Amino acid sequence: MEKEELDPETKYTRRRFFVLGAMAASGAALAGIVGGGLLAYFFPPKRFRKKIGGWQKVKPAGECPEGQAVASVYFGIPILVLREGGKVKAFSAVCPHLGCIVKWDAERKNFPCPCHDSFFNAQGLVQKGPARPYNLMPFEAKEEEGMVLVSLPAPEKLKAYPSWFRFAMQYGG
């Protein structure tokens, strides 16, 4: 097959037109796929949002001893259930600074973050470290029929937290 030569007066041949058209169509398709994926990631359709809300049983009350925090999960979100003074409290175990998982230190009665030296007291309030001004996310908690139940706070209360944290709480922990 001979190499096609271009007429100096005609810059494009039919073959060149179709090749350039195919390249443009491929590029547009790729941009659409990547762009659509990015849009879906940052603005998920409502049908993909987690169905968070309402009271959820997380632990038998007998598994939550006085003065101890017990790990559990609420719709995929790691939480800590703490019993103090006969009352149960629940907090997100996710540090609102950068997402590390906090643990309960029964000796000091606080929640230290292992990543950046933040400390939260037994009420979930930040005491020290780069997590300021964000406290641990409190969950509503109650004890009913021998079970500990928790519920995520209303969405307007989430506005006090960083955007990545709100996203994780609403769309997937």
N, C-alpha and C positions, 0 to 999 in steps of 0.2 A: 504494500500500500504506500502510495506516495504521500509525502508530507504536503499538507495543504498550505499554499502560499496565499498571503493576503494581498489583495489589490490595493495599492497605495491610496486610491480614492475611496475604497470601502474598508472601514475599520473592522466591521463585524461580518462574520459569515453566519449561516444558519446554525452550524455546529457550535460555534462560540456563543451564540445567543442562548442555545439550550443548556450548555454547560454552565454559563453564568447564572441562568435562571434556576437551574437545579441547585447550585451553590447557595444562592439567595434563599431559596425555599428551605433548604436544610438548615441554614443559619437561623431563619425565622422560627422554624420548628424547635430547634434547640433552645433558643431564647425563650420561647413560650413554655417549654417544659421546665426549664430552670426557674424562670420568673413565676410561673404558676406554683411551683413547689415552695418557693420563698414566701409568696403571698399566703399560701395555705399554712405555712409554719407560723408566721407572725400574726395572721388573722384567721384562726381556724373557724370553719363553718360551725354554726350552733349545734348541729347534730353530733359533732365530735367532742364537744365540751364534756367534761366529767360531770356526772350527775351528783355533785356534792350538795349536801344539805340534809336537814332533818337529823333526828337522833339516830345514832348508830351504836349498837352494842360493841364494845371493844374488849372488855375483860370481865371475868367473874370478880365480884367485889372481894372475895376471899383471897385472890391473888395480888391484892394491893395492900400490903402491910403498912401500918402507921410509920411515918417518917421515911418512907421509901418511894422512889419513883420507878414505875414499871413501864417498859417500852411496849408499844402496841402500834397498830396501823389503822388509820382512818382514810378509807378510799385511796389507798396507796401513799398517803402522807405519813411519815414516821412521827409518832407523838409519844409524849411521856405523861403518864398518869401518876399524880402525886397525891398521897393521902397525908394531910396534916390537920391535927386538931379534930379528927373525926370527919372532916370534909374532904371531898375529892376535887382536885383541880387537874386540868389537862392543858398541855402546851405543845406546840409544834416542836419537834426535836431538831428542826432545821434552823441553824443560826442565820438571822436575816442579813448578816454582813456579806458572807460569800457562800453560804449553803453547807457548811460543815455540820456534822451531827453532834449535838451537845449530849452530855451524860449527866447524871445526878451524882453529886458528891455528898453522901450522907453525913460524913464527918464535918464538912464545912457548911452543909445545908445550902448548896448553891449548884448552879448548872454551869460548869466551865466549858468553854469552846476549845477543843484541842488544837485548832489551827492558828488562831491569832490572839490568844490570851484574853479573850473577852469572858466576863463572868456575869451571870444573871442570878438574882436572888430567888427565893422560893416562890415569889409572886411573879416571876418571869421578867422582872425589871432589870435592865442592863445596869451593872455597877461599875464596870471597868472595861476598857478596850475599844477597838475600832468599830464595834457594832453600834456604838452610839450614833444616832439617837433612837435606834430601833430596839424594842423589847421583843422577847419571845412572843410569838403569836398565841394568844390565849384561846382556848376552845371552851365553849360552855360545857360543863360537866355535871352529871347528877348520878345518884345511885338509885336504882329501881329494881325491885324483884330480884335482888342478889346479883345484879349486873351493873357495871359502870357504863354509862352512855355518854357520848360526846356529840357535839354539833359545832360545825364551823360557824364563826361569826358572820353577820350580814356582810355583803360585798362592800358596802360603804365603809366598813371598818378596815377593809383591806387596803384602802387608799393611802393609809399612813405608812405603808411599807414600800420598799423598792419595787420597780416594775417587774424585774425578773422573778421576785418572790411572789407577787400577785399572780403572775402568769403560771408559775408552778402550782400554786394553790388552786387555781381555777381549771387548768387544763391538764395537769398531770405532774405529780410530784417527782 
